[in-house]
């Protein structure tokens, strides 16, 4: 069984890039549910491999709601000529990974991983939220500065995957860069 988990299980007090053996400190109900799923599989005797996804983006993501994925939410606003809302100073960083790469990593984990294994699935790189706005301006042909608002409680300042274990054990290699992925997928949002 390949168990879809999340980088949220690490919390905010970890090295970045974050290796799989970093201390786990979930800080939200969502993160706790992912950690509990990993623990449940381990204690129930299920031959499971956990894949911890970082910030996944791709087609058909929801742009609505208070916790919508940031990329489609930004695209929707920017297409409408509205400035994207950045919570905090915009210098927080994320490891955005294309759903294409997530699918590849999940299949590799199913085919090659041993029971009880854990793998980070990310791009192995990071971009600031302000840098994301700049990349979207480039892709969309807009020139919109973000509006900055108060940070949201519980948001992690910096998040980035150490994917060296997945590279070594699974031969995982991300193939879709952020700029390329945005250009390919922006038509699907908004």
C-alpha positions in Angstrom: 0.0 0.0 0.0 1.3 3.5 -0.8 -0.1 5.9 1.8 -0.5 9.6 0.7 0.9 11.7 3.5 2.1 15.3 3.7 5.0 17.4 4.6 2.7 19.0 7.1 3.7 16.1 9.5 7.1 17.8 10.1 5.8 21.1 11.5 7.9 24.3 11.5 10.9 23.5 13.6 12.8 21.3 11.1 15.9 21.8 8.9 15.1 22.9 5.3 15.5 21.0 3.1 13.8 18.5 5.3 14.9 14.9 5.4 12.5 12.0 6.2 14.2 11.4 9.5 13.5 14.9 10.8 11.4 15.1 14.0 7.7 15.1 13.4 5.6 17.9 15.0 2.2 18.2 13.3 0.7 21.6 14.0 -2.8 21.3 12.6 -5.7 18.8 12.5 -4.8 18.0 8.9 -1.2 17.3 9.8 -2.2 15.2 12.8 -4.5 13.2 10.5 -1.7 12.5 8.1 0.7 11.5 11.0 -2.0 9.3 12.5 -2.5 7.5 9.1 1.2 6.7 9.0 1.2 5.4 12.6 -2.0 3.4 12.0 -0.5 1.7 9.0 2.7 0.9 10.9 0.9 -0.5 14.0 -1.8 -2.4 12.1 0.7 -4.5 10.3 -0.1 -3.0 6.8 2.8 -3.3 4.3 2.7 0.4 3.6 5.1 3.0 2.2 4.3 6.6 3.1 4.9 9.3 0.5 5.0 12.8 2.0 3.9 15.3 -0.6 5.0 18.9 -0.4 3.1 21.6 -2.2 1.4 19.8 -5.1 0.0 21.8 -8.0 -1.8 20.8 -11.2 -5.0 20.9 -13.2 -8.4 21.1 -11.6 -7.3 22.4 -8.2 -9.9 24.3 -6.3 -9.3 28.1 -6.3 -12.1 28.8 -3.7 -12.2 28.6 0.0 -10.0 29.8 2.9 -7.4 27.0 2.4 -7.5 26.7 -1.4 -4.1 25.9 -3.0 -2.2 29.1 -3.5 -1.4 28.8 -7.2 -5.0 28.4 -8.5 -6.1 31.1 -6.1 -3.5 33.5 -7.4 -4.2 32.7 -11.0 -8.0 33.3 -10.5 -7.4 36.7 -9.0 -4.6 37.7 -11.4 -6.7 36.7 -14.5 -9.4 39.0 -13.2 -7.0 41.8 -12.9 -6.9 41.6 -9.1 -3.8 41.6 -7.0 -3.0 38.3 -5.3 -3.2 38.3 -1.5 -0.1 37.2 0.2 -0.4 36.3 3.9 2.8 37.5 5.6 5.8 39.2 4.1 6.0 37.0 1.0 9.5 35.7 1.9 8.1 32.4 3.2 9.2 29.6 0.9 7.5 26.5 -0.5 8.6 23.4 -2.5 6.0 23.3 -5.3 5.8 20.0 -7.1 3.8 19.1 -10.2 1.1 16.5 -9.9 2.8 14.8 -12.8 5.9 14.3 -10.7 3.8 13.2 -7.7 2.1 10.5 -9.8 5.5 9.3 -11.0 6.9 9.2 -7.4 3.8 7.3 -6.2 4.1 4.7 -8.9 7.8 4.3 -8.2 7.1 3.8 -4.5 4.5 1.1 -5.3 6.9 -0.7 -7.6 10.2 -0.3 -5.7 9.8 0.6 -2.0 9.9 -1.8 0.9 7.3 -1.9 3.6 7.7 0.8 6.2 9.6 3.1 4.0 8.9 6.9 4.0 9.7 9.2 1.1 9.5 13.0 0.6 8.0 13.9 -2.7 8.8 17.4 -3.8 10.8 19.2 -6.5 13.8 19.5 -4.3 13.8 23.3 -4.7 12.0 26.2 -3.1 10.5 29.5 -4.2 9.3 32.5 -2.1 5.6 33.4 -2.4 6.7 36.8 -3.8 8.8 34.8 -6.4 5.7 32.8 -7.2 3.8 36.0 -7.9 6.6 37.1 -10.2 6.6 33.7 -12.1 2.8 33.9 -12.5 3.0 37.5 -13.8 5.5 36.3 -16.4 3.3 33.3 -17.4 0.1 35.3 -17.5 1.5 38.5 -19.0 0.4 40.6 -16.1 2.2 43.1 -13.9 0.4 42.8 -10.6 2.0 43.5 -7.2 0.7 41.4 -4.3 -1.4 42.8 -1.5 0.2 41.8 1.8 -2.0 40.7 4.7 -1.4 39.4 8.2 0.2 35.9 8.4 -2.3 33.1 8.9 -2.0 31.3 12.2 -0.3 27.9 11.8 1.4 28.7 8.4 4.8 27.2 8.2 7.5 29.8 7.3 9.8 27.6 5.2 9.1 24.2 3.6 11.3 22.3 1.2 11.9 18.6 0.6 15.1 16.7 0.8 14.4 14.2 -2.0 17.8 12.4 -1.9 16.3 9.2 -0.4 13.6 9.0 -3.1 16.3 9.7 -5.8 18.5 6.9 -4.4 15.9 4.3 -3.6 13.2 4.9 -6.2 15.2 6.6 -9.0 12.7 9.5 -8.6 13.6 12.5 -10.6 11.3 15.5 -10.9 10.8 16.5 -14.5 8.5 19.5 -14.4 10.0 22.7 -13.1 7.8 25.4 -11.6 7.9 27.8 -14.5 7.2 25.0 -17.0 4.5 23.5 -14.9 2.8 26.9 -14.5 2.9 27.5 -18.2 1.5 24.1 -19.0 -1.3 24.2 -16.4 -2.4 27.9 -16.2 -5.1 27.3 -18.8 -6.7 24.8 -16.4 -7.2 27.3 -13.6 -9.5 30.3 -13.3 
